[in-house]
């Protein structure tokens, strides 16, 4: 049975563009889907005088085995373009469906290096994992001189998380840090609660610096559990930890935690400041990085839809236009639909993000 469109925005001169929001809208990772929806809808509204959009939601539940059925639903719904998925692991499995059906797919957040350098229908508005992890390590090294570094990664999205943790540790090893350790964990493994065993493993060889390539809910649990122990290392999170929910859920335990992300909390860009005002008026809260990247991804799609020539595909239009104005920094695609964005380091002080 076909899915009813969840909303139509604008009127435009052409038939409405049918866009699928492919993300995680249920379960412990559902903040990813909610954030993408909220950011993308504002971009749809901004484009509404020139193009109409019908948008549909497809919940991947954070599992790759949902994707075949969702692709069949999209085909029945006559989807023309896709925003998402959230993770690199899901994106890699999604790629063949995007290419088969020629659905331009723009992910706000999938960063794995393995997704780069291919002539396909997968684009993204974020940098790759290798660039982000290396810069995160280099920036942390300016503020911490650790002798022991541990990196934790979530195995369910290992295409991103393990590679981020690997590059982070190798960067410190290249600086002469000899004691580095990589700790995987699997929340779905038999035996119940994963948290006590992971924290015990961290504290068995206490690090000076702990890097977490973990989703938001897991990040909060790890940090809160460590806060109750006698030892608390300096902690830095990859940008898989969404900063908005992290600030909302973390409480006092996340005070002093560093975040390495492409979002600049102190950006004075005029377009970003206008976006903040609209976001607060619409949703009653401050936006964070996932909202900005979702808006940027949807804006790229909207401009391509507005400016494509008759008979030109959305993919071809993006590659022809090449450069787009992001809310905080330009988006310049290479021939493979990849781009590099600036990385920022922030620290949580008194419940707020401060740019380092």
Residue pairs with C-beta under 8 A, 6 or more apart in sequence:
2 73
2 76
2 77
3 56
3 58
3 73
3 76
3 77
5 18
5 54
5 55
5 56
6 55
6 56
6 57
7 41
7 54
7 55
8 16
8 52
8 53
8 54
8 55
9 41
9 44
9 45
9 47
9 48
9 52
9 53
9 55
10 16
10 44
10 45
10 47
10 48
10 49
10 50
10 51
10 52
10 53
11 48
11 52
12 48
12 49
12 50
12 51
12 52
13 50
14 51
14 52
15 52
16 52
16 53
16 54
17 51
17 52
17 53
17 54
17 80
17 81
17 301
17 305
18 54
18 55
18 56
18 77
18 78
18 79
18 80
18 81
19 44
19 53
19 54
19 55
19 56
19 79
19 80
19 81
19 82
19 83
19 301
20 55
20 56
20 57
20 58
20 74
20 77
20 79
20 81
20 82
20 83
20 84
20 103
21 33
21 36
21 37
21 40
21 55
21 56
21 57
21 58
21 82
21 83
21 84
22 58
22 60
22 70
22 82
22 83
22 84
22 85
22 94
22 105
23 32
23 33
23 36
23 37
23 57
23 58
23 59
23 60
23 83
23 84
23 85
23 86
24 30
24 32
24 33
24 59
24 60
24 61
24 62
24 85
24 86
24 87
25 33
25 34
25 37
25 57
25 59
26 33
26 59
26 61
27 61
27 62
28 62
28 215
28 217
28 218
29 62
29 86
29 215
29 216
29 217
31 216
31 217
31 242
31 244
31 245
31 290
32 86
32 87
32 109
32 242
32 290
33 57
33 59
33 86
35 242
35 244
35 288
35 290
35 291
35 294
36 83
36 84
36 86
36 108
36 290
36 294
36 297
37 57
37 294
38 279
38 283
38 291
38 294
39 108
39 287
39 290
39 291
39 292
39 293
39 294
39 295
39 298
40 55
40 83
40 294
40 295
40 297
40 298
41 55
42 275
42 278
42 279
42 282
42 295
43 294
43 295
43 296
43 297
43 298
43 299
43 301
43 302
44 53
44 55
44 298
44 302
46 299
46 302
47 53
47 299
47 302
47 303
47 305
47 306
50 306
51 302
51 305
51 306
53 302
56 74
56 77
56 79
58 70
58 73
58 74
59 66
59 70
60 66
60 67
60 70
60 84
60 85
60 90
62 87
62 90
62 156
64 89
64 90
64 93
67 90
67 93
67 94
67 97
68 97
71 97
71 101
74 82
74 101
74 103
75 101
79 101
79 103
80 103
80 104
80 314
81 103
81 104
81 105
81 106
81 301
81 305
81 314
82 94
82 98
82 103
82 104
82 105
82 106
83 105
83 106
83 107
83 108
83 294
83 297
83 298
83 301
84 90
84 105
84 107
84 108
85 91
85 94
85 107
85 110
86 107
86 108
86 109
86 110
87 109
87 110
87 157
87 159
87 160
88 110
88 111
88 112
88 114
88 115
88 129
88 157
88 159
88 160
89 112
89 156
89 157
89 158
89 159
89 160
90 110
90 157
91 105
91 107
91 110
91 112
91 115
91 122
92 112
92 114
92 115
92 159
94 105
94 122
95 105
95 115
95 120
95 121
95 122
97 103
98 104
98 105
98 120
98 121
98 122
99 120
99 121
102 121
102 313
102 315
103 121
104 121
104 123
104 301
104 304
104 313
104 314
104 315
104 318
105 121
105 122
105 123
106 123
106 124
106 125
106 297
106 298
106 300
106 301
107 122
107 123
107 124
107 125
107 126
107 297
108 124
108 125
108 126
108 290
108 293
108 294
108 296
108 297
109 124
109 126
109 239
109 290
109 293
110 124
110 126
110 160
111 124
111 126
111 127
111 128
111 129
111 132
111 160
111 164
112 128
112 129
112 159
112 160
112 163
113 128
113 129
113 130
113 163
114 159
114 163
115 122
115 124
115 128
115 338
116 128
116 336
116 338
117 336
117 338
118 336
119 335
119 336
120 336
120 337
121 315
122 337
123 300
123 315
123 318
123 333
123 337
123 338
124 297
124 337
124 338
124 339
125 293
125 296
125 297
125 300
125 326
125 331
125 339
125 341
126 262
126 293
126 339
126 341
127 262
127 339
127 340
127 341
127 343
128 338
128 340
129 160
129 163
129 164
129 167
130 163
130 167
131 340
131 343
132 164
132 238
132 239
132 260
132 262
132 343
133 163
133 164
133 165
133 166
133 167
133 168
133 171
133 238
134 167
134 168
134 171
135 260
135 343
136 168
136 211
136 236
136 238
136 260
136 343
136 345
137 167
137 168
137 169
137 171
137 172
137 211
138 171
139 260
139 343
139 345
139 356
140 209
140 211
140 234
140 236
140 258
140 260
140 345
141 171
141 172
141 175
143 258
143 345
143 356
144 208
144 209
144 234
146 172
146 177
146 207
146 208
146 209
146 234
147 177
147 178
147 179
147 208
148 177
148 179
148 180
148 181
148 205
148 206
148 207
148 208
148 209
149 168
149 169
149 172
149 177
149 179
149 180
149 181
149 207
149 208
149 209
149 210
149 211
150 180
150 181
150 182
150 183
150 202
150 205
150 207
150 209
150 210
150 211
150 233
151 165
151 166
151 168
151 169
151 180
151 181
151 182
151 183
151 210
151 211
151 212
151 213
152 165
152 183
152 184
152 185
152 198
152 202
152 210
152 211
152 212
152 213
152 214
152 222
153 161
153 162
153 164
153 165
153 182
153 183
153 184
153 185
153 213
153 214
154 161
154 184
154 185
154 186
154 187
154 213
154 214
154 215
154 218
154 240
155 161
155 162
155 184
155 185
155 186
156 186
156 187
156 188
157 215
157 240
158 184
160 213
160 240
161 213
161 214
161 238
161 240
162 182
162 184
162 213
164 213
164 238
164 240
165 182
165 211
165 213
166 182
168 211
168 213
169 180
169 181
169 182
169 211
172 180
172 209
173 180
179 205
181 205
181 207
183 198
183 201
183 202
185 194
185 197
185 198
186 194
187 194
187 218
195 221
195 222
195 225
196 225
198 222
199 222
199 225
199 226
199 229
202 210
202 226
202 233
203 226
203 229
203 231
206 231
206 233
207 233
208 233
208 234
209 233
209 234
209 235
209 236
210 226
210 233
210 234
210 235
210 236
211 235
211 236
211 237
211 238
212 218
212 219
212 222
212 223
212 235
212 236
212 237
212 238
212 241
213 238
213 240
214 222
214 237
214 238
214 240
214 241
215 240
215 241
216 240
216 241
216 242
216 245
216 246
216 249
217 245
217 249
219 237
219 240
219 241
219 246
220 245
220 246
220 249
220 250
220 253
220 254
223 235
223 250
223 253
223 254
223 257
224 250
224 251
224 253
226 232
226 233
226 235
226 253
227 252
227 253
234 256
234 258
235 256
235 257
235 258
236 257
236 258
236 259
236 260
237 246
237 257
237 258
237 259
237 260
238 260
239 259
239 260
239 261
239 262
239 263
239 289
241 259
242 288
242 289
242 290
243 259
243 261
243 263
243 265
243 288
243 289
243 290
243 346
243 353
244 285
244 286
244 287
244 288
244 290
244 291
246 254
246 257
246 259
246 348
247 254
247 288
247 348
247 351
247 352
247 353
250 257
250 348
254 348
255 348
255 349
255 350
255 351
256 347
256 348
256 349
257 347
257 348
258 345
258 346
258 347
258 348
258 356
259 345
259 346
259 347
259 348
259 353
260 343
260 344
260 345
261 289
261 343
261 344
261 346
262 289
262 293
262 341
262 342
262 343
262 344
263 288
263 289
263 292
263 293
263 328
263 344
264 328
264 342
264 344
264 355
265 344
265 346
265 353
265 354
265 355
266 355
267 273
267 327
267 328
269 327
269 328
269 329
271 325
271 327
272 292
272 327
272 328
275 287
275 292
275 295
275 327
276 286
276 287
279 285
279 286
279 287
279 291
280 286
280 287
292 326
292 327
292 328
295 327
296 324
296 326
296 327
296 331
299 324
299 325
299 326
300 318
300 324
300 331
301 314
303 321
303 324
304 314
304 317
304 318
304 321
305 314
305 317
307 317
307 321
308 314
308 316
308 317
309 317
312 320
315 337
318 333
318 337
319 333
319 335
319 337
322 332
322 333
323 330
323 331
323 332
323 333
324 330
324 331
324 332
324 333
325 331
326 341
329 341
329 342
331 339
331 341
332 339
332 340
333 339
344 355
345 355
345 356
346 353
346 354
346 355
346 356
347 353
347 354
347 356
348 354
